């Protein structure tokens, strides 16, 4: 934390634009979602409402937790 001292208002603006804040959403987008996609496509029964609800809730949860994911 000593590397990120808060001296003045300029640092708040810099912190808002900090690339580190995008690290977890980027990892999820580039790694986790890429691995989940083939599993879902191969195992998901399109006619199963239960499976559809589960997938929908998982995707909604991910988007709610990490809204910067495209």
N, C-alpha and C positions, 0 to 999 in steps of 0.2 A: 504494500500500500504506500510505501514511502516514495515510490516512483510516480505516484499520481497525486501530488499535493494540490489542494484546492486553494489557489490564490487569485481572487478576483472573479468577475463574471465570465471572462473569456474561457476559463476552464470548464464551466458548466456547458457552454455551447460545444466545446470540443468533446466533452464526455457524451453528450447526446448523439454526436456523429461518430462515436468510437466504434471501430471495426470489431472489437472484441464482443460487443453486444450482439453482433450478428453471427457469432461463431456457432452456438448451439443450433439455431434454426438452419444454418447452412449445412452443418453436419447431418442433421435430420433429413434435409432435402436431398443432399447429394449421396448419402450412404444408406440411411435407414429406409427411406421411401423406395429407393431403387431396389433394395432387397425384398421389401414387402410386396411390391407389385407382382413379380412372377409367382410368388406363393399364393396370392389372392386369385390371380387369373387361373391358376391350375387347380385350385381347391374349391373355389366358390361356386355354389350351385345357384345359378341365376333365378331359379324358380322358388328358392327357399326364402320366405319372408324373414325367418329368424336370422339366417346368415346375413341377409341384406341389412337388417336393423343393426346387427353387430358391427358390420363393416362401416355403416354410416356413423355409428356412435364413435368408433375409433378415429375415423377421418375428422369428424367434428371436433373431437377432443384435441387432436393434433393441431388443427387450425386455430382452436381457441387458445391453446397454450403457446403457440408460436405463430402469431398472425402475419409475420413477415414472409412465411413460406409461400412461394408462388405456385 
